[in-house]
Amino acid sequence: MNISHENIARSIDHTLLKPDSTGIDIMRLCSEAVSFGFGAVCVNPSRVALAAEALSGSGVRVCAVAGFPLGASNTAVKAVEAAAAVRDGAGEIDMVINIGMLKDGKLKLVYEDVRAVVKSAAAADPLTLVKVIIETCYLTDEEKEAACRICERAGARFIKTSTGTGPTGATVEDVGLIRNSVSASMGIKASGGIKTLEQVLKMLEAGATRIGTSSGVQIMKEILNKR
């Protein structure tokens, strides 16, 4: 698959969601994102303002998580969290679906959960892009397909495979299943366990349009070493 290293870099959401991450760690993340031309950084909500200030004028977007990592927060809490992150400078929100409600078959509640976050983020800034983490490792194929349809109908712009905290992360098979379950305009973010250039290329080939990884620097160095 012939993809330029610039396009690979722009597809990467350079991620740091560890609970013990310091301000210095966040500043380093942002510096790396600018240096390597990554599309975005993904941070916890309390670090959005710091990242937004560090990246001001750079063209690198700030993404914040909401309802992370379990997705089991009350809908109102997720909506407030998302809006606060947008006001702090996030242009993208990666929310976690309510996995248990989905598995209970309470699809209307799952829809309302996603829709509330989409509306709340848009109220803070209409240009906000919402991605929904469906945490594929806990779902059957039928549940994955249902989740994808719900998220698209609720106004989300991306389906994201995983939080990276579950027993498994992104797989090529799941990316392909998601691609076949949503319209062509929907983005797909493959995330969780992606550490090598080979994995990135396989995910992109399967239909992913974004890559969430904390190994972006290593991946870009791997590209540069192949030149």
VEXBADO-864554 format. One record per residue: x, y, z of N, C-alpha, C, O, CB in turn; residue in one letter. Coordinates in steps of 0.05 Angstrom, whole numbers, plus 5000, padded with zeros to 4 digits. Glycine has a CB too. Layout:
N
XYZXYZXYZXYZXYZA;...
END
This chain:
227
501749765000500050005000501850255000503550285018498150005025M;501450424981503250664978501950904990500251034977503850704948N;502650965015501651205029504051365038505951255049499851125053I;503951625033506251795040506451815070504551785085505952075028S;508951865079509351885108507852135119507052135143512351895115H;507452345102505952575111503052505117501952595136506152795090E;501852345099499152265103498852075127496852095142498052115078N;500751905132500651735155500851915180499251875199503051535155I;502652105180502852285203500352435209499452455232505152485199A;499052535188496552685192494252515202492352615213495752825166R;494452255197492352075206492552005236490751885247492351815189S;494852075248495351985275494252185296494852415295498351945279I;492752075315491952225339494052135360493851925372488952155348D;495952315366498152255384496952265413496052475422500452465381H;497052035426495351995450496851965476498951835477493651755446T;495852105497496952075523494652095543493752315550499152285529L;493751865553491451855571492051725598490251655613489151705558L;494651685603495451565629494651745652494951995650498451505629K;493651625674492751795696494951945710494452155723491351625716P;497451855707499651995721501252185703503452265709501551785732D;500052245680501452435661501652705673499652815684499952445634S;503952825672504453095683504153305661503953245638507253105696T;504253555670504153775650506553765632506253825608504054035665G;508853685642511253655625510753445604511553475581513653585642I;509453225612508853015592507053115570507453055547507552775607D;505053275578503153385558504653575539504153565515500853525571I;506353735550507853925533509653775514509953845490509554115550M;510853555523512553385505510853265483511653265460513953165521R;508453165490506653055471506053255449506053195425503952965484L;505453505457504753705438507153785420506853825396503753955452C;509453795432511953855416512453635396513253695373514353885435S;512053385404512453165385510353175362511053125339512252895400E;507953255369505853265349506553475328506153425304503153335362A;507553695336508353905317510753815301510853855277508954165332V;512653705314515153615300514653415279515853425257517153505321S;512853225284512353005265509953055247509452895229512052745280F;508553265251506253335234503853155239502353105221507053295206G;503453075264501052915271498453085268498553335271501252805300F;496252945263493753095259492653205285491553425285491752905247G;492953055307491753145332493253025355494752835352488853075333A;492853145379493553015404490952935418488953075415495353195422V;491052715433488652635448489452615477491252475485487652355438C;488052775494488752805522486252785539483952795529490253065527V;486652755565484452765584483353045586484753245581485352665612N;480753075594479553345594480953555610481053785602476753315605P;482153475633483453675650486053785637487153985647484153555676S;486953665615489453745602488853895576490753965562491153515597R;486353935569485654055543486754335541487954415521482654045539V;486254505562487054785561490054805557490954975541486254935586A;491554645571494554645568495354575540497054705528495854465588L;494154355529494854275502493954475481495454535462493454005496A;491654595485490654795466492455035465493055145443487854885473A;493455125488495355345489497955275475499055435460495855435518E;498955035481501554955469501354925439503354965425502354685482A;499054855429498754795400497455035385497055005361497054555396L;496955255398495755475385497255565360499655615361495555715404S;495855575337497055655312498655445297499755495276498855885317G;498855205309500454995297498954825276500254705259501454805318S;496354835276494754665258494254395269492654235257496154645232G;495454325292494854065305492454095323492254275339497353965322V;490453915319487953935334488253815362490053655367485753785319R;486453895380486353775406483853615409481653705403486453995428V;484253365417481953175421481853105451483853065463482252915403C;479453105462479053025490477152785491475452755474477953265506A;477552625512475752395516473452485534473752675550477252155528V;471252335532468952385550467752115557467451935541466752565536A;467052085583466051825592468051615591467451375589463651745576G;470551685593472851505589473751385615473751535635475251645575F;474451125616474450935595472050745594471750585575476850765596P;470150765613468050555616465550615600464050435593467350525645L;465050875595462550945581460050925598457850965588462250765558G;460450885624458150825641457251075657455451055674458850605660A;458351305652457451555665454651615656453751535634459351785658S;453151765672450551855664450852035639452852175636449152015687N;448852035622448952185597449452485602450952605588446352145582T;448052595622448452875628451352945635452353155628446552965651A;452652765649455452805657457152805632458952975630456352585677V;456752615614458352605590457952855573459852965562457552355573K;455452955572454853195556456253435567457353595552451853245555A;456253465594457553695607460553675603461853875598456853705637V;461653435606464553395603465453465575467453595571465253095609E;463853385555464553445527464453745522466353855510462653305508A;462353875531462154165526464354315540465454505529459454265536A;465054235564467254375579469854345564471454535563467454265607A;470354105553472854065538472954235513475054345506473153765531A;470654265500470554435476471154725483472654865469467854405462V;469954815505470455095513473355135521474355355519468655165537R;474654925530477554945537479354935513481754975516478254725557D;478254865490479854865466479954605449481354595429482554925473G;478454405458478254155442476554195417474354315419477153925459A;477554105395475954115370474753845364473153815345477754195347G;475553635380474453365375473953235403475453285422476453195358E;471953075403471152925428471052625421469652545402468553025439I;472452465436472252175434470752075458471852035480475152045432D;468152025454466451935476466251625475466551505454463652055474M;465751505499465451215500462451155501460951265517466951095525V;461650965485458850885484458150745511459850645525458350695460I;455550745517454650595541454450305533452450205523451950705552N;456650155539456949885530454749705542453549535528459649775537I;454349735568452349555581449549595571448049405567452349615611G;448849845565446149905554445849775527443749675520445650205553M;447949795511447949665484447449365487445849255472450549725469L;448849245505448648955508445948875521445048655517450948845526K;444649065535441949015545439849045523437548975527441349215567D;440749135500438849185478437349445480435249475467436948955476G;438249625498436849875501437950085482439350275489437149985531K;437250035457438450185435437550475435439050655427437750065408L;435150535444434150805445435850965465436551205460431150815453K;436450845487438050985507440951025497442151235503438150825533L;442050835482444650875471444651105451446451265450445550605456V;442551115434442251335415442151605430443551795423439751295398Y;440551615450440251865465442751955479443352195481437951835486E;444351765488446951815501448851945481450052155487448151555512D;449051835458450851945437449752215427451352405424451151745413V;447152225423445952465412446352705431446852925422443052425407R;446152655457446552865477449352975476449653225479445852765505A;451352805473454052905472454553055446455853265446456052665473V;453452955424453753095398452553375400453753575391452452935375V;450153395411448753655413450253845432450454085427445853615422K;451153735455452553905474455154015464455754245467452953745500S;456653845450459153935438458654135416460154335414460753695427A;456654095400455954285379455054545390455554755377453854165360A;453654545412452754795424455154965434455055205433450854735448A;457254825442459654975450461255075426462455285427461454795468A;461254915405462554995380461354815358461854575358465654965381D;459954925338458554765318460554605301459654415288457054945300P;463054675301464954525284466154285298467854145287467254715275L;465454235323466554015338465853745325463653695317465454015367T;467853575323467653315311467453105334469253105351470053245292L;465352945334465052745355465652465344464452385324462252755367V;467352315358467952045351466851875374466951955397471051995347K;465751645368464551465388466151205390466351055371461551405382V;467251155414468650915419466650695426465250715446470850955443I;466550485410464550275415465750045430464349855438463450175389I;468350045435469749835450469049555440467649395453469049855480E;470049505416469349255401469948995416468648795411470849255375T;471848995433472648745447470448625463470448385470475148785464C;468448795471466248695488463748625472461748545484465648905509Y;463748665446461348655430461448425410463548345400460948915415L;459048315404458748125382458748285356458448535356456047955385T;459048145334458948285308456248435304456248655294459348095285D;454048305313451448435310451248685327450148885319449248235319E;452448675351452448915368454149135357453549375359453348845396E;456449065345458149255332456649405309456749645307460749125321K;455249245293453749355271451549545281451149765270452549135253E;450149455302448049625313449149885324448050095320446449465335A;451349865338452650095350453450295328453050535331455150015366A;454550195306455350375284453050525273453150765268456750205262C;450850385268448450505257447350725276446550935267446250295251R;447250655302446250845321447951095322446951325322446150715349I;450551065323452351285325452151475301452151715304455251195328C;451951355277451751525253449051675253448951915247451951355228E;446951535261444351665262444251885283442752085279442151455268R;445851855304445852055326447552305319447652495334446851925351A;448952295296450452525288453452515293454852705288449352765301G;454452285303457352255306458652255278457352185258457951995321A;461152335278462652345252464552115248465452065226464052605250R;465251975270467151755269466251535287464851575307469951855277F;466951285280466851065298469750995306471450985288465350815285I;470150965331472850895341472750615354470850555368473951105362K;474750455348474550175356474750125386473149975397476650015343T;476550265400477350175427478450405444479350605433479449955425S;478250365470479450555488482450505492483950675500478050545515T;483250255487485950165493486250055521488449975529487850395489G;484050055536484149955564482849685566482949555588482850155583T;481549585545480149335546482149105541484549155537477949325525G;481148855541482948625538484248605510486448495508481348375543P;482948725490484248735463483549005451481649145460483248505445T;485049085431484649335418483649305389481949135384487149495417G;484549475372483649475344484549225329486749125334484649725330A;482749125312483448915294482648995265480849155261482048645302T;484048885246483448935218480548845212479148975197485448785200V;479748615224477048515219474948705228472948745215476748235233E;475348825252473349005262473249265246471149375242474049075291D;475549365237475649595220474049545195472449715186478549685213V;474449315182472849235158469949215164468349305147473948975147G;469149105186466349075194465149355197462949405188466048915220L;466549535211465549805215465249945188463250075183467349965233I;467249915171467150045145464649965129463450115114469649985128R;463849705132461549605118458949665132456749615121461749305115N;459049785156456649845171455850135171453750205181457049755200S;457550305160457050595160457250705132458250565114458950745179V;456350945128456551075102459351155096461051165114454651315100S;459951215071462651285062463651545075466051585078462751315032A;461751715084462551965096463451945125464652125136460252165095S;462951715137463751675165466651595167467651435151462051455178M;468051715186470751645191470951405210469151345224472351885202G;473251285209473851055227476551105240478551145227473750775212I;476551095267479051125282479750855294478350745311478851335304K;481950735284482950485295484850555319486650715316484450325274A;484250445342485750515365485950275384484050115386484450755380S;488150255398488550045418490549845408489949675391485849905423G;492949855419494949655412496449695386497949515377493749385411G;496149925374497449985348500250105354500350325364495750175330I;502349955348505050035356507050035333509250135336505949855377K;506249925310508149905288507050015262504650045259508949615284T;508850075243508150175217506449965202504450035189510550255200L;507149715205505649495192502749495201500949465184506949225197E;502349525227499649535237498149775226495749755218499649545268Q;499450005225498150255215497250215186494950275179500050495216V;499050105169498350065141496049875138494349915120500849965126L;495949665154493849465152491149595160489149535147494349225169K;491149765180488749895189487750085168485350095162489150045215M;489550245156488750435135487650285111485750375098491150605127L;488950065104488049905081485249785085483749755067490049685075E;484649725110482049605117479849815118477449745118482249465144A;480550065118478550275117478750485139477050675139475950155119G;480650465157481050665177481950935165483350935145483050575198A;481051155177481951415167483451565189484751775183479451575159T;483451465213485051575235486251335250485251115251483251755254R;488551395263489951205279490351325307491751535309492651115266I;489351205327489851295354492051125366491850885368487351285372G;494251255374496551105385498251275403498451525399498150995362T;499451155422501451285439504251235428506251315440501151205468S;504351085406506951015394507551155368509051065351507050715389S;506351395365506651545340509551615334510351595310505051795341G;511051685353513851765348515451525338516951545319515151875374V;515051295351516451045343515650975314517350885298515950815362Q;513051005308512150935281513351115260514251025239509050955280I;513551375266514751565247517751515244518851545222514151845255M;519051445266521851375264522351125247524351105233523151345292K;520450945249520550695233520350775203521850655187518350495241E;518650955197518351045169520951175159521951115138516051245166I;522051355176524451495168526851315165528551355148525151705189L;526951105181529150905179528950735154530950615146529150725203N;526550725142526250565117526950725093527150605071523350465115K;527350975095527951145072530851095061531651215041527651435078R;
END
